[in-house]
């Protein structure tokens, strides 16, 4: 594997991993809702 493929894989997995995290933290914070539900 080339370093480009490794970097692309890392960026892709990071984006997939952080998508639900950002949806649970950034979006509620922007709308003024509590960070954690329940």
PDB file as gemmi writes it, atoms N, CA and C in Angstrom:
CRYST1    1.000    1.000    1.000  90.00  90.00  90.00 P 1                      
ATOM      1  N   UNK A   1       0.845  -1.204   0.000  1.00  0.00           N  
ATOM      2  CA  UNK A   1       0.000   0.000   0.000  1.00  0.00           C  
ATOM      3  C   UNK A   1       0.876   1.249   0.000  1.00  0.00           C  
ATOM      4  N   UNK A   2       0.512   2.188  -0.820  1.00  0.00           N  
ATOM      5  CA  UNK A   2       1.252   3.444  -0.860  1.00  0.00           C  
ATOM      6  C   UNK A   2       0.775   4.351   0.261  1.00  0.00           C  
ATOM      7  N   UNK A   3       1.568   5.365   0.545  1.00  0.00           N  
ATOM      8  CA  UNK A   3       1.183   6.272   1.639  1.00  0.00           C  
ATOM      9  C   UNK A   3      -0.079   7.042   1.273  1.00  0.00           C  
ATOM     10  N   UNK A   4      -0.316   7.234  -0.019  1.00  0.00           N  
ATOM     11  CA  UNK A   4      -1.549   7.939  -0.414  1.00  0.00           C  
ATOM     12  C   UNK A   4      -2.774   7.090  -0.098  1.00  0.00           C  
ATOM     13  N   UNK A   5      -2.642   5.792  -0.361  1.00  0.00           N  
ATOM     14  CA  UNK A   5      -3.781   4.920  -0.089  1.00  0.00           C  
ATOM     15  C   UNK A   5      -4.023   4.823   1.410  1.00  0.00           C  
ATOM     16  N   UNK A   6      -2.938   4.785   2.175  1.00  0.00           N  
ATOM     17  CA  UNK A   6      -3.068   4.742   3.632  1.00  0.00           C  
ATOM     18  C   UNK A   6      -3.708   6.034   4.140  1.00  0.00           C  
ATOM     19  N   UNK A   7      -3.268   7.177   3.605  1.00  0.00           N  
ATOM     20  CA  UNK A   7      -3.827   8.459   4.036  1.00  0.00           C  
ATOM     21  C   UNK A   7      -5.305   8.550   3.661  1.00  0.00           C  
ATOM     22  N   UNK A   8      -5.652   8.105   2.462  1.00  0.00           N  
ATOM     23  CA  UNK A   8      -7.047   8.154   2.028  1.00  0.00           C  
ATOM     24  C   UNK A   8      -7.915   7.259   2.911  1.00  0.00           C  
ATOM     25  N   UNK A   9      -7.387   6.073   3.243  1.00  0.00           N  
ATOM     26  CA  UNK A   9      -8.127   5.158   4.110  1.00  0.00           C  
ATOM     27  C   UNK A   9      -8.301   5.748   5.497  1.00  0.00           C  
ATOM     28  N   UNK A  10      -7.254   6.406   6.002  1.00  0.00           N  
ATOM     29  CA  UNK A  10      -7.322   7.012   7.327  1.00  0.00           C  
ATOM     30  C   UNK A  10      -8.343   8.144   7.359  1.00  0.00           C  
ATOM     31  N   UNK A  11      -8.317   8.993   6.341  1.00  0.00           N  
ATOM     32  CA  UNK A  11      -9.261  10.111   6.280  1.00  0.00           C  
ATOM     33  C   UNK A  11     -10.691   9.584   6.161  1.00  0.00           C  
ATOM     34  N   UNK A  12     -10.878   8.560   5.342  1.00  0.00           N  
ATOM     35  CA  UNK A  12     -12.217   8.015   5.141  1.00  0.00           C  
ATOM     36  C   UNK A  12     -12.769   7.421   6.431  1.00  0.00           C  
ATOM     37  N   UNK A  13     -11.968   6.604   7.102  1.00  0.00           N  
ATOM     38  CA  UNK A  13     -12.440   5.971   8.332  1.00  0.00           C  
ATOM     39  C   UNK A  13     -12.655   7.002   9.431  1.00  0.00           C  
ATOM     40  N   UNK A  14     -11.799   8.021   9.460  1.00  0.00           N  
ATOM     41  CA  UNK A  14     -11.958   9.071  10.463  1.00  0.00           C  
ATOM     42  C   UNK A  14     -13.261   9.832  10.233  1.00  0.00           C  
ATOM     43  N   UNK A  15     -13.553  10.139   8.966  1.00  0.00           N  
ATOM     44  CA  UNK A  15     -14.784  10.866   8.657  1.00  0.00           C  
ATOM     45  C   UNK A  15     -16.007  10.025   9.024  1.00  0.00           C  
ATOM     46  N   UNK A  16     -15.951   8.729   8.720  1.00  0.00           N  
ATOM     47  CA  UNK A  16     -17.082   7.851   9.028  1.00  0.00           C  
ATOM     48  C   UNK A  16     -17.266   7.731  10.537  1.00  0.00           C  
ATOM     49  N   UNK A  17     -16.134   7.679  11.264  1.00  0.00           N  
ATOM     50  CA  UNK A  17     -16.218   7.527  12.710  1.00  0.00           C  
ATOM     51  C   UNK A  17     -16.736   8.792  13.376  1.00  0.00           C  
ATOM     52  N   UNK A  18     -16.293   9.954  12.902  1.00  0.00           N  
ATOM     53  CA  UNK A  18     -16.659  11.207  13.565  1.00  0.00           C  
ATOM     54  C   UNK A  18     -18.035  11.724  13.159  1.00  0.00           C  
ATOM     55  N   UNK A  19     -18.621  11.158  12.089  1.00  0.00           N  
ATOM     56  CA  UNK A  19     -19.923  11.663  11.640  1.00  0.00           C  
ATOM     57  C   UNK A  19     -20.987  11.562  12.740  1.00  0.00           C  
ATOM     58  N   UNK A  20     -21.215  10.395  13.359  1.00  0.00           N  
ATOM     59  CA  UNK A  20     -22.219  10.326  14.429  1.00  0.00           C  
ATOM     60  C   UNK A  20     -21.808  11.100  15.668  1.00  0.00           C  
ATOM     61  N   UNK A  21     -20.498  11.189  15.912  1.00  0.00           N  
ATOM     62  CA  UNK A  21     -20.028  11.926  17.087  1.00  0.00           C  
ATOM     63  C   UNK A  21     -20.338  13.405  16.927  1.00  0.00           C  
ATOM     64  N   UNK A  22     -20.043  13.941  15.747  1.00  0.00           N  
ATOM     65  CA  UNK A  22     -20.333  15.352  15.507  1.00  0.00           C  
ATOM     66  C   UNK A  22     -21.835  15.596  15.531  1.00  0.00           C  
ATOM     67  N   UNK A  23     -22.600  14.626  15.053  1.00  0.00           N  
ATOM     68  CA  UNK A  23     -24.055  14.784  15.030  1.00  0.00           C  
ATOM     69  C   UNK A  23     -24.613  14.820  16.445  1.00  0.00           C  
ATOM     70  N   UNK A  24     -23.960  14.106  17.375  1.00  0.00           N  
ATOM     71  CA  UNK A  24     -24.454  14.037  18.747  1.00  0.00           C  
ATOM     72  C   UNK A  24     -23.948  15.183  19.615  1.00  0.00           C  
ATOM     73  N   UNK A  25     -22.823  15.799  19.235  1.00  0.00           N  
ATOM     74  CA  UNK A  25     -22.215  16.820  20.092  1.00  0.00           C  
ATOM     75  C   UNK A  25     -22.368  18.213  19.483  1.00  0.00           C  
ATOM     76  N   UNK A  26     -21.944  18.371  18.227  1.00  0.00           N  
ATOM     77  CA  UNK A  26     -21.922  19.704  17.626  1.00  0.00           C  
ATOM     78  C   UNK A  26     -23.333  20.194  17.333  1.00  0.00           C  
ATOM     79  N   UNK A  27     -24.157  19.348  16.754  1.00  0.00           N  
ATOM     80  CA  UNK A  27     -25.499  19.778  16.380  1.00  0.00           C  
ATOM     81  C   UNK A  27     -26.353  20.155  17.594  1.00  0.00           C  
ATOM     82  N   UNK A  28     -26.421  19.341  18.652  1.00  0.00           N  
ATOM     83  CA  UNK A  28     -27.192  19.752  19.835  1.00  0.00           C  
ATOM     84  C   UNK A  28     -26.634  21.011  20.476  1.00  0.00           C  
ATOM     85  N   UNK A  29     -25.317  21.166  20.466  1.00  0.00           N  
ATOM     86  CA  UNK A  29     -24.716  22.356  21.059  1.00  0.00           C  
ATOM     87  C   UNK A  29     -25.099  23.590  20.248  1.00  0.00           C  
ATOM     88  N   UNK A  30     -25.180  23.444  18.928  1.00  0.00           N  
ATOM     89  CA  UNK A  30     -25.529  24.575  18.079  1.00  0.00           C  
ATOM     90  C   UNK A  30     -26.998  24.945  18.242  1.00  0.00           C  
ATOM     91  N   UNK A  31     -27.833  23.953  18.543  1.00  0.00           N  
ATOM     92  CA  UNK A  31     -29.265  24.227  18.679  1.00  0.00           C  
ATOM     93  C   UNK A  31     -29.651  24.496  20.123  1.00  0.00           C  
ATOM     94  N   UNK A  32     -28.697  24.399  21.052  1.00  0.00           N  
ATOM     95  CA  UNK A  32     -28.967  24.700  22.443  1.00  0.00           C  
ATOM     96  C   UNK A  32     -29.578  23.550  23.216  1.00  0.00           C  
ATOM     97  N   UNK A  33     -29.552  22.353  22.649  1.00  0.00           N  
ATOM     98  CA  UNK A  33     -30.090  21.189  23.344  1.00  0.00           C  
ATOM     99  C   UNK A  33     -29.005  20.571  24.223  1.00  0.00           C  
ATOM    100  N   UNK A  34     -29.391  19.766  25.208  1.00  0.00           N  
ATOM    101  CA  UNK A  34     -28.389  19.088  26.042  1.00  0.00           C  
ATOM    102  C   UNK A  34     -27.521  18.160  25.207  1.00  0.00           C  
ATOM    103  N   UNK A  35     -26.242  18.044  25.599  1.00  0.00           N  
ATOM    104  CA  UNK A  35     -25.304  17.256  24.804  1.00  0.00           C  
ATOM    105  C   UNK A  35     -25.666  15.780  24.809  1.00  0.00           C  
ATOM    106  N   UNK A  36     -25.991  15.245  25.977  1.00  0.00           N  
ATOM    107  CA  UNK A  36     -26.303  13.823  26.074  1.00  0.00           C  
ATOM    108  C   UNK A  36     -27.785  13.640  26.351  1.00  0.00           C  
ATOM    109  N   UNK A  37     -28.406  12.734  25.615  1.00  0.00           N  
ATOM    110  CA  UNK A  37     -29.829  12.460  25.802  1.00  0.00           C  
ATOM    111  C   UNK A  37     -29.990  11.275  26.750  1.00  0.00           C  
ATOM    112  N   UNK A  38     -30.719  11.457  27.825  1.00  0.00           N  
ATOM    113  CA  UNK A  38     -30.934  10.361  28.743  1.00  0.00           C  
ATOM    114  C   UNK A  38     -29.718  10.080  29.584  1.00  0.00           C  
TER     115      UNK A  38                                                      
END                                                                             
